[in-house]
C-alpha cells in the first residue's frame, strides 16, 4: 500500500470523511469616526445646527412661553393667564372657520393641482417642438413674488377690473361677478390663483421623477404591444408614486401655513367676510393688530402643533414606505 493510500484511509472513520479544519472567524473592530472625523462633522454641521437652534427651536420655545401670558409686546410678560389663550382659540368661531378654510385649501390643492400637473408633466416628457420654452412658461408663475401675484390679481379681479371689463366687451356681461368679495365665489377664486401659482412647481417635480425612469421599461412595454396610455398608467405613474407623495406632503404643509396671497388680495378684514381667512390671517388680526402678542403667540403655537401632527401622521402612514428602503442596517461586526 502506498503512502497516499494510507493517508486517505487515515482520513476515513467508519465510512465518513473528516471535515477540513474550520478557519477561525476574525472579529472586525467597529469603525469609529475618530477625532479627525468628529472635528470634520463639527465644522460642517455646527453652523447649520446653530442657525437651526437660533432661528427655529428658540422662536418656537419663546412663542410657547409667551402664549401663557397676556402680553402687549413691550417689556417683560407679567400677566400670566395659563391655558386661557388656548381655550379662547379653540372656542372662537372665527378660528374654527379659519381652520376649516385651511382644511378645504389642503384638500382642493391636491385635487386640482395634482391631476393638472401630472397631465402637463406627461405631455412635456415627450419630445416636441418648443419643449424648453413651454417648461419655462409653466414654471414662471412659481418664481414670481407673492406680492406681485397678489397685487396683480386684486386689480384684475376687482368689480371694475379687467376680467369683468373683458366679459362685457365680449357680450358676456351676465357672467361678470364680484370675484373677490362674494363668499360663494371667493374661495374658488383663491383656489384658481393658487393652482396657477404653484402648479409649475409640481410639474417640474414630476418631470424630474419621470426622467429618472429607465427608458428600457418603456421600450419593453411598447414591444409587448402596450399603448401610450397603458405605458403611462402601468409603468410611469406607479414609478412616479414616491415623487407624488413628496409633492403632496409639501403642498399640505404649505396650505396649512398659507398667509401672503390671502393677506395681499383680501386683506385682514375682507378675508373673514369673503370666507377666505386662514389660521395665519387669524393670528395676525387677533395678535399683532389687536395688540395682544401673547394671544398671537398662542395661535402660532397651535398652527405649529397642527402642522407637526399632520406631518408626523403623513410620515408614518404615507412616506414610511419610501423612507424604509433608504435606511440600512449596520454591517455585521
N, C-alpha and C positions, 0 to 999 in steps of 0.2 A: 504493500500500500504506500502510495506516495505521501509526501508531506502535505501536499494540497488536500488530498482526500481526508487525511487525518484531521486537518484543521477544519474542514467542512463538517465532519462528523462531530467534532468537538462543539460546534455551534448549535447542533440539534439536541433537543432534550425531549424525548418521548414524542417525536414527530413534529414538535413545534419549533419555530425559529425564534431565536432570541432577538428581541428588538435592538436596534442600534442605540448606543448611549445617547440620552437626551442632552440637547445643548442648553446650558444654563441660561435662564431668562435675564436679560440685562434691564435693570430698572432705570428708566430715564428720570433724570432730575428735573423737577418743574422749572420752567424758564421764568425768570423774573425780569422786570424791566431794568433793574439796576439803577444806580444813581444817575447815570447819563440819560437813561430813558425817562426817568421821573422828572428830571430837570427839563427835558425837551417837552414833555406833556405840560408841565407847569408854564413854560414860556409860551406855548402855542394856545393852550386853553385858558390860561389865567386871565388875560384881558377880557375874553368873552364872558367868563364866569363873573368877573367883577361888574361888567356892564349889565349882565342879566340880573344880578342881585340888586344893583343900584337902581335900575330903571324898570324892573318888573316886580320882583319879590317885595322890595321895600315899599313902593307905592301901594301895592295890594295890602300889605300889613298896616300901613298908615290909614288907608281907607277903612279897613276893618276896625281900627281903633276909633277913628273919628265918627264912625257910624253909630257908636253908642252914646253920642253927645248931641246936644243942641248947640251948634257952633256957627257963629257968623262968618268965620273965615279969618278973623283977626284976633291975635292974642291966643293965649292958651285956652284949651277946651275945658271948661269947669262944670258946665251944667250936664251932669250925667243923667241920661234917660233910659238906659238899659236897652231892652228889646222893643221899646215903644216905636222907634222909627220903622223897624221891620214889620211890626204889627200894622202900622198905618199903611205901609206899602201894599201889603197883600190884601188889605181891606178896602183900598181905594179903587173905585170902579174905573178911573182913568188909567191906572196901571194895568188893570185886568184887560181893558180894551187894547192897550199898547202891546201887551203880551200876546193877545190873540192876533193882532196885526203882524207881529213878528213871526208867529207860527204860520200864518197864511202866506207870508212872503217866502218863508223857508220852503214850504210845500210847492208853491207855484214856481219858484225859481228853478227847482229841479224838474218839474213837469214841463215847463215851457222851454227853458234853455237847453235841457238835455237832448231831446229829440232834434231840435233845430241844429244844435252843434254837431250831433252825430251825422246827420244828413249832409251838412256842409263839409265835414271832415272826410266822409266817404267820397263826396264829389271831388274835393280838392286833392284827394290821394291819387286820383287818376291823372295821367298825362294829358294836358290840354294846353291850348294857347292862352297866354296871359295868366298862367297859374300863379306866378310870384306876385303879380300886381293884385290879383284877387285876394290872396292871402294877406297882403299888406292892408288893403282896404277894409277887410273884415276885422283886422286887429287894431286898426287906428282908433275906434271909439274907446277901447280899453285903456289906451295910454293918454287920452285927453283928460285933463284935470276935472275933478268932480264939480268944482266951482264954475268952470266954463260950461260943462254939460247942463248943470242946474240952471244957470242964468239963461242959456240959450233956449231950453225947453220952457222955462217960465214965460219968456217972451213969445215963443212960438205958439203955445197952447192957451194963452190968456183969452178972455172973451173977445177982445178985439185984435187978437193975434193973427199971424199969417195962416194958421191952419183953417180957422173959420172963414177968413177972407178968401182963401183959395176955394173952399167949398161953395161959397156964394157966387164966385165968378164962374164956377163950373155948373151953376144951376142946381146945386145940391145944398142950398141953404137950410133945408129942413134937417140935414144931418149935423148942423153946427151944434156944438154942445159947450157947456161950461166944464171943460176937461179937468180943471184943477180944483174946483170948489164943490162940484156935485158929489155928494157922498156915495152915490151908486156907481159913479164912474171913476172917481179919483184914484181908488186903489188899483184899478185896472190900468189907468194911465201910468201909475208908478211902476207896475209890472212891465209894461211895454218899454218904459225908459230903462229899467234895469236889464231887461233882455237885450235891448240894443247896445247897452254899455258893456255888458260882461260876457256876451256870447262869444266874442272874439277870443277871449282867454280860453274858454272851453274848447273852441275849435283848434287852436294851436296846441293845446294839451293833448287832444285826441289825435291830431296829426302826428305828433311825436310818438304816441303809442302805436299807431298804425304802421309807421315806418320802421318800428322795431320788430314787426312780424316778419319772419323769413319769407322771401319770395317763393321759395321752393314749395311751400304749402299751397299757395295759390295755383302754381303750375300743376301740381299733382292733382288738385281738385278739378282743374279745367280739363286735364287729360281724362279723368274719370267721367266727364260729361256734365259737371255741375255748372249751372248758370251763374251769372254775375251776382245776382241777389242771393242765391243759395250759398255762394262762397262767402259773401259778407255775413250772412246770418249764421252759418255753421262754423266759420273759421275766424273772421275778423272780429265780430262782436264778442264771442267768448274770450278771445285772447286780449281784447281791449278792456275786459271787465276790471282788472286792477286799476287802470287809469280812470275808469268811470267812477270807481269807489273813492279814489283820492279826490277827484274833482267834486264829487257830491259832498265830501267832508268839508272842503274849503268853501263851497257855496253855502252850506248850512251855517258855519261859523260866521261868515260874512253877513248873512241875512240876519242873524241874531244880534249883530252889533251895528246894524245899518243906522246911519245918522246923517251924513253930509248931504246927500242928494235931497232927502226929505226936508232938511232944515233950510237948504238954499231955495228950493222950489216953493214949498208951502209955508215955511216959517214956523215959529214956535207956537203960534196961536191958531192959524188956519188949519194946520195939520190935524189938530184934535177935532175940529168941526168937520173937515173933509173926510175923516176916517183913515188918515194915513200916518198918524203918530206912532212912534215906536218907543221901545223902552229907553233908548238913548235920548230921544227928544223929551220924554217924561223926566229923565234925570236932570237935564239942563233947565227945564221950566220950573220944576219943583225944588231944585237945589240951588244952582247959581243965581238964576233970575229972581228967586224968592228970598235970597239972602240966607238960606238955611243950608250951609255947606255940610253940616253933619248928616242931614237927611239925604242930600245928594250923594255923599259917600256911601251911605247905606244902600241906595239904589244901585250904585256902581258895584258894590259887593254882590248884590242879588244878581245882576247881569253876569258878573264873573262866575258865580256859582252855577247859574243855569247853563252858561256856555260850557263850563267844565264838566258838568254832569252829562250833557248831551255828547260832548267829545269822548268821555270815558265809555258811555254806553255804545256809541258808534264804533269806538276802538275795539271793544270786547266782542261786539256782535257782528260787525261787518268787516273791519280791517284786520281782524285776528287771522283770517285765512291767508292774508298777504304777508303779514309780519312773521308768521310762524315759520315760513320757509327761509326767512333771512337770518334766523337765529340758529347757530351751530353750536354743538356741544364741544367741550374741550377734548383734546386728544387723550388717549389712554397713556398714563404715565408708565 
